[in-house]
Amino acid sequence: MPPTSIDGTDISGATIDGTEVTEITADGNVVFSARPEMVDAYIFDGEDGNGGLNQFDMTGNPGDLSSATKTTGVISLNRQQGFSINPDGTRIYMDDSSELAQWDLSTAYDLTTAGNKQNSGIGQSFRAVVFNTDGTKVFTSGFTDNISSYSLSTGFDVTTANSSAVNTFSISNDVTGLTWNDDGTRLIASGYSPGRLIQYDLSTPFDISTMTQVAEDENLGRSLGVTTNYDGTKLYYQHNGSNMIEFELSTPFDITTKSQTATRSIGDWDGTTISVPSQYYR
């Protein structure tokens, strides 16, 4: 993993002319990165999401689900689906009784420290919850044939969502997962029935009204979720309530270049139905 400091000084969050520095290279090598490796996976278990949320560690092999080990027990909540987490690991988001809610984590990335639950006013049964880069938009999908987006007046705070001003994009599928590329010009969605991956390009970043479908794979089986690692070279597909499949993408965020590299049984994660390992970093 590239260093996040220079001469012992942590420069995460540094800006140049108002633009945050996310990566510094020298002679083609990354010498600073504000994007950590994918070392945690957060996975639902229990039929129809009525079980709990588990945390798994991949520190020894970042992004390798086949080597993940459980680090915490089940965090029991109420019909949890559509998990997401903010970039600094201090807040998580889930469907709680058909409403989008958020919880603060007093210790970053540690689910056992979750508290201060707050509801958003966005009512729907969610399968997926993702954000744009600065958290001023949240995107949801669930048991309808729509992808929805809401504006947030405060980044990554769903209590500031304008729930009456919703933008929707219709899709002939039960959308179970969403994942963005770095700049919001590509969205990958997974579907339950039929099970498939769909790839969209956007002419305006993070504006779903400008989406155009550019690729599709209907040969994967029903999915309960999809996500990628931070640079889009790995894609994780929750397959039919039985396996988590890992793919490598030779072209980042392009499903037409995928090749399967690993599969792990959900039984190893004590679950019959899970959402997705939704911890990804941008």
Backbone as CSV, one residue per row, in Angstrom:
resi,resn,N_x,N_y,N_z,CA_x,CA_y,CA_z,C_x,C_y,C_z
1,MET,0.844,-1.199,0.000,0.000,0.000,0.000,0.876,1.244,0.000
2,PRO,0.609,2.229,-0.879,1.423,3.437,-0.926,1.342,4.211,0.379
3,PRO,2.377,4.969,0.726,2.359,5.728,1.974,1.332,6.849,1.932
4,THR,0.819,7.216,3.102,-0.110,8.337,3.204,0.541,9.523,3.901
5,SER,1.871,9.486,4.007,2.584,10.598,4.632,3.886,10.844,3.893
6,ILE,4.436,12.027,4.073,5.733,12.401,3.499,6.602,12.903,4.633
7,ASP,7.774,12.273,4.817,8.691,12.611,5.914,7.971,12.593,7.262
8,GLY,7.075,11.609,7.427,6.388,11.429,8.693,5.168,12.300,8.902
9,THR,4.875,13.177,7.944,3.710,14.058,8.063,2.562,13.514,7.213
10,ASP,1.428,13.259,7.848,0.256,12.762,7.139,-0.344,13.911,6.335
11,ILE,-0.401,13.767,5.012,-0.936,14.843,4.179,-2.282,14.472,3.564
12,SER,-2.950,13.460,4.152,-4.300,13.132,3.702,-5.195,14.357,3.850
13,GLY,-5.947,14.678,2.817,-6.817,15.847,2.849,-6.153,17.115,2.367
14,ALA,-4.846,17.051,2.023,-4.164,18.238,1.511,-4.784,18.666,0.181
15,THR,-4.762,19.971,-0.087,-5.333,20.490,-1.323,-4.331,21.376,-2.046
16,ILE,-4.518,21.462,-3.365,-3.762,22.388,-4.203,-4.775,23.191,-5.001
17,ASP,-4.792,24.514,-4.792,-5.766,25.388,-5.445,-7.188,24.881,-5.243
18,GLY,-7.478,24.399,-4.027,-8.820,23.967,-3.686,-9.173,22.552,-4.083
19,THR,-8.255,21.852,-4.762,-8.500,20.475,-5.188,-7.741,19.517,-4.285
20,GLU,-8.455,18.532,-3.735,-7.815,17.591,-2.821,-6.788,16.724,-3.547
21,VAL,-5.636,16.544,-2.927,-4.585,15.682,-3.461,-4.914,14.233,-3.091
22,THR,-5.099,13.393,-4.095,-5.405,11.992,-3.829,-4.240,11.075,-4.158
23,GLU,-3.309,11.547,-5.003,-2.194,10.679,-5.376,-1.037,11.516,-5.892
24,ILE,0.179,11.128,-5.524,1.393,11.774,-6.014,2.288,10.687,-6.591
25,THR,2.790,10.910,-7.794,3.680,9.939,-8.423,5.037,10.567,-8.705
26,ALA,6.073,9.720,-8.722,7.423,10.140,-9.071,8.045,9.047,-9.938
27,ASP,8.453,9.418,-11.132,9.039,8.452,-12.067,8.118,7.256,-12.297
28,GLY,6.821,7.546,-12.341,5.849,6.499,-12.624,5.436,5.668,-11.434
29,ASN,6.008,5.938,-10.247,5.664,5.175,-9.047,4.807,6.021,-8.102
30,VAL,3.793,5.399,-7.488,2.948,6.104,-6.528,3.721,6.269,-5.220
31,VAL,3.967,7.520,-4.822,4.689,7.790,-3.581,3.768,8.278,-2.476
32,PHE,2.544,8.656,-2.834,1.534,9.030,-1.851,0.172,8.659,-2.401
33,SER,-0.683,8.097,-1.543,-2.053,7.814,-1.933,-2.967,8.042,-0.742
34,ALA,-4.067,8.774,-0.969,-5.078,8.967,0.069,-6.129,7.870,0.010
35,ARG,-5.928,6.879,-0.882,-6.889,5.804,-1.045,-6.298,4.516,-0.493
36,PRO,-6.715,4.083,0.677,-6.150,2.873,1.269,-6.583,1.624,0.530
37,GLU,-5.842,0.543,0.741,-6.218,-0.730,0.160,-7.512,-1.238,0.782
38,MET,-8.198,-2.117,0.082,-9.433,-2.705,0.582,-9.076,-3.806,1.564
39,VAL,-9.239,-3.517,2.848,-8.843,-4.482,3.875,-10.020,-4.957,4.710
40,ASP,-11.216,-4.382,4.512,-12.393,-4.803,5.247,-13.521,-5.143,4.284
41,ALA,-14.305,-6.144,4.656,-15.533,-6.461,3.944,-16.666,-6.492,4.955
42,TYR,-17.813,-5.973,4.569,-18.979,-5.931,5.452,-20.097,-6.719,4.780
43,ILE,-20.571,-7.761,5.447,-21.419,-8.742,4.788,-22.642,-9.055,5.633
44,PHE,-23.820,-8.963,5.018,-25.056,-9.337,5.682,-25.236,-10.844,5.641
45,ASP,-25.872,-11.392,6.681,-26.331,-12.770,6.604,-27.752,-12.842,7.136
46,GLY,-28.363,-13.993,6.985,-29.738,-14.167,7.432,-30.713,-14.047,6.286
47,GLU,-31.715,-14.879,6.253,-32.686,-14.897,5.175,-33.372,-13.545,5.029
48,ASP,-33.378,-13.016,3.789,-34.018,-11.746,3.459,-33.467,-10.584,4.269
49,GLY,-32.210,-10.700,4.731,-31.592,-9.593,5.445,-32.021,-9.462,6.882
50,ASN,-32.730,-10.458,7.430,-33.226,-10.327,8.799,-32.243,-10.857,9.838
51,GLY,-31.008,-11.022,9.491,-30.026,-11.520,10.431,-29.191,-10.397,10.983
52,GLY,-27.961,-10.231,10.491,-27.114,-9.197,11.039,-26.004,-8.838,10.088
53,LEU,-25.080,-8.032,10.560,-23.983,-7.523,9.757,-22.672,-7.986,10.357
54,ASN,-21.810,-8.557,9.539,-20.512,-9.047,9.986,-19.389,-8.251,9.336
55,GLN,-18.242,-8.214,10.004,-17.066,-7.550,9.470,-15.962,-8.581,9.300
56,PHE,-15.262,-8.517,8.147,-14.210,-9.469,7.827,-12.946,-8.720,7.450
57,ASP,-11.815,-9.322,7.758,-10.518,-8.678,7.582,-9.742,-9.311,6.435
58,MET,-9.147,-8.458,5.574,-8.303,-8.916,4.468,-6.935,-8.238,4.508
59,THR,-6.481,-7.859,5.708,-5.247,-7.082,5.830,-4.058,-7.775,5.174
60,GLY,-3.927,-9.080,5.365,-2.787,-9.789,4.798,-2.803,-9.855,3.296
61,ASN,-4.023,-9.883,2.716,-4.183,-9.953,1.262,-5.290,-8.990,0.846
62,PRO,-4.977,-7.689,0.766,-6.008,-6.697,0.488,-6.826,-7.028,-0.752
63,GLY,-8.151,-6.961,-0.603,-9.049,-7.196,-1.714,-9.287,-8.643,-2.060
64,ASP,-8.664,-9.579,-1.317,-8.793,-11.003,-1.609,-9.843,-11.618,-0.690
65,LEU,-11.068,-11.775,-1.195,-12.151,-12.286,-0.371,-11.928,-13.728,0.060
66,SER,-11.188,-14.488,-0.750,-10.998,-15.893,-0.415,-10.192,-16.069,0.854
67,SER,-9.450,-15.013,1.270,-8.621,-15.104,2.473,-9.229,-14.356,3.654
68,ALA,-10.452,-13.796,3.490,-11.044,-12.968,4.536,-11.372,-13.785,5.783
69,THR,-11.128,-13.183,6.944,-11.459,-13.818,8.218,-12.360,-12.897,9.027
70,LYS,-13.311,-13.481,9.753,-14.250,-12.684,10.542,-13.514,-12.039,11.716
71,THR,-13.764,-10.729,11.901,-13.127,-10.005,13.006,-14.137,-9.574,14.060
72,THR,-15.416,-9.469,13.706,-16.435,-9.155,14.692,-17.615,-10.081,14.506
73,GLY,-18.402,-10.237,15.552,-19.610,-11.033,15.454,-20.716,-10.252,14.775
74,VAL,-21.882,-10.827,14.788,-23.030,-10.225,14.119,-23.474,-8.953,14.841
75,ILE,-23.688,-7.891,14.080,-24.306,-6.674,14.589,-25.780,-6.746,14.190
76,SER,-26.665,-7.003,15.127,-28.073,-7.204,14.814,-28.797,-5.873,14.721
77,LEU,-29.422,-5.641,13.573,-30.236,-4.470,13.362,-31.570,-4.941,12.786
78,ASN,-32.347,-4.051,12.218,-33.702,-4.399,11.808,-33.824,-4.394,10.291
79,ARG,-33.893,-5.578,9.700,-33.991,-5.758,8.254,-32.957,-4.900,7.518
80,GLN,-31.698,-5.295,7.635,-30.615,-4.505,7.070,-30.346,-4.932,5.626
81,GLN,-30.209,-3.946,4.760,-29.817,-4.174,3.380,-29.078,-2.930,2.911
82,GLY,-28.472,-3.021,1.740,-27.914,-1.855,1.089,-26.838,-1.134,1.857
83,PHE,-25.876,-1.843,2.390,-24.849,-1.243,3.246,-23.881,-0.355,2.464
84,SER,-23.469,0.758,3.098,-22.398,1.602,2.586,-21.689,2.246,3.772
85,ILE,-20.529,2.838,3.505,-19.733,3.472,4.560,-19.083,4.715,3.985
86,ASN,-18.902,5.769,4.801,-18.290,6.988,4.273,-16.774,6.809,4.147
87,PRO,-16.081,7.717,3.450,-14.657,7.504,3.146,-13.746,7.381,4.353
88,ASP,-14.066,8.072,5.469,-13.167,7.988,6.620,-13.617,6.955,7.646
89,GLY,-14.646,6.167,7.296,-15.053,5.055,8.146,-15.766,5.428,9.415
90,THR,-16.295,6.646,9.501,-16.940,7.092,10.733,-18.468,7.054,10.670
91,ARG,-19.020,6.593,9.542,-20.478,6.534,9.415,-20.862,5.419,8.453
92,ILE,-21.903,4.670,8.815,-22.422,3.611,7.964,-23.880,3.910,7.624
93,TYR,-24.346,3.297,6.514,-25.681,3.561,5.994,-26.334,2.235,5.625
94,MET,-27.625,2.089,5.982,-28.360,0.874,5.665,-29.851,1.160,5.574
95,ASP,-30.549,0.223,4.929,-32.004,0.189,4.992,-32.386,-0.355,6.362
96,ASP,-33.159,0.421,7.098,-33.642,-0.038,8.396,-35.163,0.082,8.391
97,SER,-35.848,-1.060,8.323,-37.314,-1.082,8.265,-37.835,-0.210,7.127
98,SER,-37.235,-0.411,5.936,-37.665,0.274,4.705,-37.472,1.786,4.759
99,GLU,-36.453,2.234,5.470,-36.050,3.634,5.439,-34.535,3.715,5.522
100,LEU,-33.954,4.596,4.720,-32.510,4.780,4.745,-32.106,5.452,6.048
101,ALA,-31.160,4.837,6.762,-30.703,5.374,8.048,-29.182,5.393,8.083
102,GLN,-28.620,6.163,9.017,-27.172,6.221,9.196,-26.837,6.048,10.672
103,TRP,-25.649,5.466,10.912,-25.126,5.277,12.264,-23.709,5.829,12.294
104,ASP,-23.329,6.483,13.384,-21.953,6.940,13.562,-21.115,5.826,14.181
105,LEU,-19.834,5.757,13.800,-18.887,4.828,14.404,-17.890,5.651,15.211
106,SER,-17.829,5.426,16.521,-16.900,6.194,17.353,-15.458,5.795,17.085
107,THR,-15.236,4.556,16.616,-13.925,4.130,16.133,-14.061,3.808,14.654
108,ALA,-13.276,4.461,13.820,-13.428,4.322,12.371,-13.361,2.864,11.936
109,TYR,-14.268,2.482,11.064,-14.343,1.155,10.443,-14.652,0.028,11.426
110,ASP,-15.011,0.337,12.643,-15.293,-0.695,13.644,-16.799,-0.735,13.912
111,LEU,-17.463,-1.772,13.389,-18.913,-1.854,13.496,-19.406,-1.958,14.931
112,THR,-18.578,-2.481,15.813,-19.019,-2.660,17.200,-19.190,-1.326,17.917
113,THR,-18.720,-0.229,17.323,-18.834,1.086,17.967,-19.971,1.909,17.356
114,ALA,-20.877,1.255,16.607,-21.976,1.969,15.954,-22.978,2.510,16.970
115,GLY,-23.441,3.748,16.738,-24.440,4.375,17.602,-24.998,5.615,16.945
116,ASN,-25.832,6.340,17.668,-26.422,7.590,17.187,-27.132,7.392,15.853
117,LYS,-28.044,6.440,15.807,-28.816,6.189,14.591,-29.685,7.392,14.242
118,GLN,-29.699,7.738,12.942,-30.530,8.837,12.453,-31.207,8.415,11.153
119,ASN,-32.475,8.724,11.009,-33.214,8.383,9.805,-33.169,9.525,8.794
120,SER,-33.365,9.161,7.531,-33.203,10.125,6.442,-34.510,10.698,5.928
121,GLY,-35.615,9.997,6.146,-36.869,10.392,5.531,-37.055,9.825,4.138
122,ILE,-36.032,9.096,3.640,-36.143,8.433,2.341,-36.698,7.041,2.584
123,GLY,-37.934,6.821,2.196,-38.583,5.554,2.479,-38.638,4.647,1.265
124,GLN,-38.028,3.481,1.397,-38.011,2.478,0.329,-37.271,1.272,0.886
125,SER,-37.549,0.090,0.358,-36.746,-1.073,0.710,-35.540,-1.106,-0.216
126,PHE,-34.352,-0.892,0.357,-33.153,-0.716,-0.453,-32.351,-2.004,-0.586
127,ARG,-31.777,-2.199,-1.736,-30.775,-3.232,-1.947,-29.385,-2.628,-2.076
128,ALA,-29.298,-1.372,-2.518,-27.997,-0.740,-2.730,-28.048,0.709,-2.299
129,VAL,-26.953,1.184,-1.704,-26.785,2.584,-1.305,-25.350,2.975,-1.637
130,VAL,-25.163,3.950,-2.516,-23.824,4.435,-2.862,-23.869,5.958,-2.975
131,PHE,-22.676,6.574,-2.947,-22.569,8.029,-2.970,-21.698,8.483,-4.127
132,ASN,-21.826,9.775,-4.470,-20.828,10.361,-5.359,-19.580,10.689,-4.555
133,THR,-18.576,11.266,-5.193,-17.260,11.423,-4.569,-17.292,12.264,-3.305
134,ASP,-18.021,13.382,-3.322,-18.033,14.266,-2.151,-19.239,14.051,-1.244
135,GLY,-20.052,13.035,-1.533,-21.157,12.695,-0.661,-22.357,13.611,-0.753
136,THR,-22.415,14.465,-1.778,-23.547,15.377,-1.919,-24.694,14.760,-2.709
137,LYS,-24.516,13.522,-3.183,-25.595,12.760,-3.800,-25.558,11.335,-3.263
138,VAL,-26.731,10.778,-2.985,-26.836,9.376,-2.611,-27.721,8.687,-3.643
139,PHE,-27.312,7.482,-4.019,-28.009,6.715,-5.044,-28.507,5.416,-4.421
140,THR,-29.757,5.085,-4.683,-30.349,3.897,-4.095,-31.041,3.063,-5.161
141,SER,-31.190,1.777,-4.865,-31.982,0.876,-5.699,-32.522,-0.216,-4.796
142,GLY,-33.562,-0.889,-5.245,-34.136,-1.909,-4.382,-35.119,-2.794,-5.096
143,PHE,-36.285,-2.943,-4.513,-37.266,-3.886,-5.027,-38.179,-3.235,-6.069
144,THR,-37.646,-2.268,-6.779,-38.345,-1.636,-7.889,-37.400,-1.622,-9.075
145,ASP,-37.917,-1.275,-10.238,-37.094,-1.237,-11.440,-36.523,0.155,-11.664
146,ASN,-36.078,0.799,-10.582,-35.553,2.158,-10.668,-34.239,2.293,-9.917
147,ILE,-33.402,3.195,-10.405,-32.269,3.722,-9.655,-32.634,5.161,-9.307
148,SER,-32.498,5.535,-8.053,-32.901,6.872,-7.606,-31.706,7.640,-7.072
149,SER,-31.713,8.959,-7.232,-30.667,9.800,-6.656,-31.295,10.952,-5.894
150,TYR,-30.679,11.296,-4.760,-31.141,12.384,-3.901,-29.956,13.305,-3.607
151,SER,-30.208,14.598,-3.548,-29.169,15.566,-3.192,-29.095,15.717,-1.679
152,LEU,-27.856,15.864,-1.162,-27.627,16.075,0.269,-26.997,17.449,0.445
153,SER,-27.556,18.262,1.329,-26.982,19.590,1.551,-25.672,19.513,2.324
154,THR,-25.481,18.437,3.098,-24.209,18.174,3.781,-23.706,16.816,3.325
155,GLY,-22.470,16.779,2.861,-21.925,15.549,2.307,-21.969,14.378,3.282
156,PHE,-22.409,13.229,2.806,-22.452,11.976,3.565,-23.349,12.053,4.805
157,ASP,-24.284,12.992,4.805,-25.266,13.083,5.888,-26.651,12.924,5.272
158,VAL,-27.207,11.707,5.357,-28.473,11.445,4.667,-29.655,12.128,5.345
159,THR,-29.453,12.653,6.551,-30.539,13.401,7.191,-30.769,14.733,6.486
160,THR,-29.838,15.163,5.633,-29.983,16.421,4.900,-30.479,16.200,3.477
161,ALA,-30.979,14.993,3.186,-31.480,14.684,1.844,-32.777,15.416,1.557
162,ASN,-32.920,15.857,0.329,-34.182,16.420,-0.134,-34.993,15.262,-0.704
163,SER,-35.785,14.615,0.154,-36.473,13.397,-0.244,-37.600,13.639,-1.234
164,SER,-38.040,14.883,-1.370,-39.111,15.184,-2.319,-38.585,15.477,-3.714
165,ALA,-37.273,15.734,-3.835,-36.659,16.020,-5.134,-35.796,14.833,-5.532
166,VAL,-36.441,13.829,-6.100,-35.754,12.598,-6.452,-35.635,12.477,-7.958
167,ASN,-34.469,12.047,-8.421,-34.226,11.790,-9.833,-34.190,10.287,-10.024
168,THR,-34.945,9.747,-10.966,-34.996,8.298,-11.151,-34.628,7.913,-12.569
169,PHE,-34.085,6.704,-12.673,-33.754,6.117,-13.972,-34.366,4.727,-13.997
170,SER,-35.219,4.465,-14.967,-35.924,3.186,-15.040,-35.060,2.126,-15.708
171,ILE,-35.139,0.919,-15.155,-34.380,-0.213,-15.677,-35.250,-1.453,-15.509
172,SER,-35.286,-2.301,-16.528,-36.172,-3.475,-16.500,-35.525,-4.608,-15.710
173,ASN,-35.327,-4.352,-14.424,-34.659,-5.325,-13.576,-34.860,-4.941,-12.109
174,ASP,-34.798,-5.930,-11.231,-34.743,-5.680,-9.798,-33.280,-5.397,-9.464
175,VAL,-32.920,-4.114,-9.271,-31.515,-3.711,-9.129,-31.051,-3.989,-7.703
176,THR,-30.028,-4.827,-7.566,-29.561,-5.239,-6.244,-28.231,-4.633,-5.839
177,GLY,-27.496,-4.037,-6.777,-26.194,-3.480,-6.441,-25.797,-2.386,-7.407
178,LEU,-25.014,-1.412,-6.903,-24.521,-0.295,-7.703,-23.080,-0.024,-7.317
179,THR,-22.243,0.318,-8.294,-20.878,0.741,-7.989,-20.408,1.712,-9.072
180,TRP,-19.768,2.814,-8.639,-19.304,3.869,-9.545,-17.823,3.719,-9.873
181,ASN,-17.404,4.297,-10.998,-15.980,4.503,-11.221,-15.550,5.781,-10.515
182,ASP,-14.293,6.185,-10.672,-13.750,7.302,-9.899,-14.455,8.631,-10.160
183,ASP,-14.781,8.912,-11.421,-15.248,10.255,-11.762,-16.735,10.328,-12.090
184,GLY,-17.482,9.261,-11.841,-18.920,9.302,-12.040,-19.379,9.213,-13.476
185,THR,-18.491,8.789,-14.372,-18.863,8.651,-15.782,-19.219,7.210,-16.147
186,ARG,-19.135,6.303,-15.179,-19.540,4.909,-15.415,-20.183,4.336,-14.156
187,LEU,-21.291,3.645,-14.350,-22.004,2.975,-13.272,-22.210,1.519,-13.661
188,ILE,-21.912,0.614,-12.727,-22.151,-0.811,-12.920,-23.251,-1.231,-11.959
189,ALA,-24.272,-1.903,-12.487,-25.400,-2.360,-11.683,-25.523,-3.870,-11.788
190,SER,-26.021,-4.492,-10.715,-26.326,-5.921,-10.750,-27.826,-6.100,-10.621
191,GLY,-28.343,-7.186,-11.233,-29.769,-7.457,-11.205,-30.062,-8.823,-10.623
192,TYR,-31.241,-8.950,-10.045,-31.635,-10.204,-9.408,-32.377,-11.133,-10.370
193,SER,-33.367,-10.597,-11.066,-34.151,-11.436,-11.962,-34.467,-10.656,-13.239
194,PRO,-33.749,-10.944,-14.361,-32.712,-11.971,-14.451,-31.400,-11.519,-13.811
195,GLY,-30.605,-12.468,-13.361,-29.310,-12.141,-12.786,-28.366,-11.647,-13.856
196,ARG,-27.814,-10.464,-13.663,-26.941,-9.911,-14.691,-26.138,-8.737,-14.162
197,LEU,-25.127,-8.360,-14.910,-24.380,-7.127,-14.731,-24.704,-6.206,-15.890
198,ILE,-24.915,-4.930,-15.581,-25.187,-3.937,-16.618,-24.234,-2.765,-16.414
199,GLN,-23.657,-2.288,-17.506,-22.692,-1.192,-17.448,-23.258,0.012,-18.193
200,TYR,-23.204,1.179,-17.528,-23.714,2.417,-18.115,-22.597,3.447,-18.184
201,ASP,-22.619,4.253,-19.230,-21.789,5.446,-19.294,-22.680,6.671,-19.116
202,LEU,-22.118,7.725,-18.494,-22.856,8.957,-18.232,-22.155,10.123,-18.915
203,SER,-22.906,10.924,-19.656,-22.307,12.085,-20.314,-22.050,13.212,-19.332
204,THR,-22.831,13.260,-18.233,-22.603,14.204,-17.143,-22.327,13.396,-15.880
205,PRO,-21.174,13.578,-15.251,-20.811,12.746,-14.097,-21.875,12.738,-13.008
206,PHE,-22.197,11.536,-12.522,-23.123,11.322,-11.413,-24.543,11.845,-11.694
207,ASP,-24.879,12.087,-12.950,-26.234,12.497,-13.326,-26.887,11.319,-14.035
208,ILE,-27.735,10.563,-13.309,-28.270,9.320,-13.864,-29.233,9.563,-15.014
209,SER,-29.709,10.806,-15.193,-30.572,11.094,-16.340,-29.805,11.069,-17.650
210,THR,-28.461,11.040,-17.564,-27.635,11.023,-18.781,-27.006,9.653,-19.037
211,MET,-27.550,8.604,-18.392,-26.960,7.267,-18.531,-27.362,6.614,-19.857
212,THR,-26.401,5.871,-20.412,-26.633,5.055,-21.598,-26.028,3.684,-21.362
213,GLN,-26.784,2.622,-21.604,-26.246,1.278,-21.422,-25.227,0.963,-22.506
214,VAL,-24.058,0.441,-22.091,-22.999,0.142,-23.053,-22.564,-1.320,-23.031
215,ALA,-22.930,-2.067,-21.971,-22.531,-3.482,-21.903,-23.459,-4.211,-20.946
216,GLU,-23.550,-5.550,-21.126,-24.408,-6.367,-20.277,-23.916,-7.805,-20.306
217,ASP,-24.044,-8.494,-19.162,-23.743,-9.921,-19.062,-24.882,-10.579,-18.306
218,GLU,-25.636,-11.449,-18.998,-26.790,-12.102,-18.389,-26.500,-13.547,-18.008
219,ASN,-25.245,-13.930,-17.959,-24.881,-15.330,-17.739,-24.232,-15.588,-16.385
220,LEU,-24.599,-14.792,-15.379,-23.926,-14.893,-14.089,-24.802,-15.483,-12.989
221,GLY,-26.082,-15.626,-13.220,-26.974,-16.075,-12.157,-27.438,-14.906,-11.314
222,ARG,-28.529,-15.108,-10.584,-29.107,-14.035,-9.775,-28.094,-13.443,-8.807
223,SER,-28.170,-12.120,-8.666,-27.214,-11.419,-7.807,-27.925,-10.675,-6.699
224,LEU,-27.265,-10.619,-5.534,-27.741,-9.788,-4.429,-26.837,-8.590,-4.198
225,GLY,-25.876,-8.343,-5.101,-25.060,-7.152,-4.952,-23.785,-7.207,-5.762
226,VAL,-23.181,-6.030,-5.954,-21.922,-5.918,-6.680,-21.155,-4.726,-6.128
227,THR,-19.833,-4.818,-6.121,-18.983,-3.681,-5.801,-17.623,-3.909,-6.447
228,THR,-16.761,-2.906,-6.370,-15.412,-3.001,-6.912,-14.411,-2.549,-5.859
229,ASN,-13.126,-2.816,-6.117,-12.093,-2.174,-5.308,-11.903,-0.738,-5.800
230,TYR,-11.014,0.029,-5.150,-10.975,1.466,-5.411,-10.554,1.815,-6.829
231,ASP,-9.698,0.995,-7.474,-9.230,1.360,-8.804,-9.948,0.596,-9.922
232,GLY,-10.978,-0.171,-9.561,-11.786,-0.830,-10.569,-11.159,-2.013,-11.240
233,THR,-10.090,-2.562,-10.655,-9.431,-3.723,-11.263,-9.965,-5.042,-10.708
234,LYS,-10.791,-4.963,-9.642,-11.465,-6.146,-9.117,-12.948,-5.842,-8.947
235,LEU,-13.771,-6.830,-9.246,-15.214,-6.709,-9.089,-15.702,-7.899,-8.290
236,TYR,-16.621,-7.642,-7.341,-17.140,-8.677,-6.448,-18.636,-8.820,-6.689
237,TYR,-19.074,-10.029,-6.995,-20.454,-10.300,-7.405,-21.045,-11.334,-6.472
238,GLN,-22.095,-10.929,-5.739,-22.757,-11.867,-4.834,-23.744,-12.696,-5.649
239,HIS,-23.449,-13.985,-5.748,-24.129,-14.859,-6.694,-25.202,-15.711,-6.036
240,ASN,-26.474,-15.408,-6.338,-27.599,-16.307,-6.079,-27.722,-16.773,-4.631
241,GLY,-27.277,-15.939,-3.685,-27.404,-16.308,-2.283,-26.552,-17.480,-1.862
242,SER,-25.514,-17.816,-2.643,-24.711,-18.984,-2.294,-23.213,-18.733,-2.365
243,ASN,-22.753,-17.850,-3.237,-21.324,-17.618,-3.395,-21.016,-16.136,-3.607
244,MET,-19.813,-15.740,-3.202,-19.260,-14.457,-3.570,-18.187,-14.721,-4.616
245,ILE,-18.336,-14.130,-5.809,-17.413,-14.363,-6.907,-16.549,-13.127,-7.098
246,GLU,-15.252,-13.351,-7.230,-14.303,-12.267,-7.458,-13.804,-12.329,-8.898
247,PHE,-13.838,-11.176,-9.581,-13.339,-11.061,-10.948,-12.203,-10.050,-10.992
248,GLU,-11.262,-10.258,-11.882,-10.293,-9.222,-12.231,-10.747,-8.575,-13.530
249,LEU,-10.581,-7.246,-13.616,-10.922,-6.494,-14.819,-9.628,-5.974,-15.428
250,SER,-9.293,-6.435,-16.631,-8.042,-5.995,-17.257,-8.110,-4.520,-17.657
251,THR,-9.309,-4.031,-17.925,-9.548,-2.598,-18.083,-10.419,-2.151,-16.922
252,PRO,-9.953,-1.215,-16.096,-10.701,-0.844,-14.894,-12.144,-0.444,-15.190
253,PHE,-13.063,-0.947,-14.365,-14.482,-0.618,-14.427,-15.127,-0.998,-15.765
254,ASP,-14.576,-1.998,-16.429,-15.138,-2.458,-17.709,-15.472,-3.936,-17.583
255,ILE,-16.777,-4.267,-17.483,-17.173,-5.655,-17.247,-16.895,-6.556,-18.442
256,THR,-16.674,-5.980,-19.598,-16.380,-6.807,-20.773,-14.980,-7.407,-20.714
257,THR,-14.167,-6.939,-19.750,-12.792,-7.437,-19.642,-12.589,-8.297,-18.397
258,LYS,-13.677,-8.788,-17.822,-13.575,-9.521,-16.555,-13.138,-10.966,-16.771
259,SER,-12.438,-11.499,-15.762,-12.091,-12.926,-15.702,-12.195,-13.361,-14.243
260,GLN,-12.831,-14.496,-14.005,-13.060,-14.952,-12.634,-11.773,-15.439,-12.001
261,THR,-11.533,-15.006,-10.749,-10.299,-15.378,-10.065,-10.540,-16.129,-8.760
262,ALA,-11.720,-15.980,-8.143,-11.955,-16.637,-6.856,-13.454,-16.738,-6.598
263,THR,-13.827,-17.751,-5.820,-15.204,-17.916,-5.356,-15.162,-18.351,-3.912
264,ARG,-16.056,-17.781,-3.104,-16.125,-18.209,-1.720,-17.570,-18.501,-1.356
265,SER,-17.801,-19.624,-0.704,-19.132,-20.008,-0.290,-19.627,-19.106,0.822
266,ILE,-20.879,-18.680,0.732,-21.460,-17.875,1.790,-21.542,-18.672,3.083
267,GLY,-21.623,-19.981,2.970,-21.655,-20.807,4.173,-20.473,-20.551,5.078
268,ASP,-19.318,-20.185,4.486,-18.142,-19.849,5.279,-18.367,-18.575,6.090
269,TRP,-19.368,-17.782,5.678,-19.664,-16.530,6.361,-20.938,-16.639,7.190
270,ASP,-21.352,-17.877,7.508,-22.487,-18.109,8.401,-23.774,-17.472,7.894
271,GLY,-24.003,-17.465,6.586,-25.199,-16.802,6.080,-25.843,-17.551,4.936
272,THR,-27.108,-17.312,4.734,-27.813,-17.883,3.606,-28.109,-16.850,2.538
273,THR,-28.259,-15.606,2.923,-28.463,-14.519,1.979,-27.658,-13.320,2.463
274,ILE,-26.855,-12.735,1.564,-26.069,-11.571,1.957,-26.268,-10.456,0.955
275,SER,-25.865,-9.260,1.337,-26.001,-8.126,0.433,-24.789,-8.051,-0.489
276,VAL,-23.644,-7.655,0.036,-22.427,-7.526,-0.765,-21.317,-7.029,0.146
277,PRO,-20.051,-7.341,-0.142,-18.962,-6.731,0.637,-18.780,-5.293,0.173
278,SER,-19.565,-4.395,0.735,-19.683,-3.060,0.162,-18.603,-2.078,0.607
279,GLN,-17.556,-2.544,1.256,-16.507,-1.623,1.629,-15.569,-1.434,0.446
280,TYR,-15.646,-0.276,-0.166,-14.755,0.059,-1.255,-14.207,1.446,-0.991
281,TYR,-13.091,1.773,-1.614,-12.453,3.068,-1.378,-12.270,3.776,-2.708
282,ARG,-12.442,5.065,-2.687,-12.194,5.893,-3.875,-11.092,6.896,-3.522
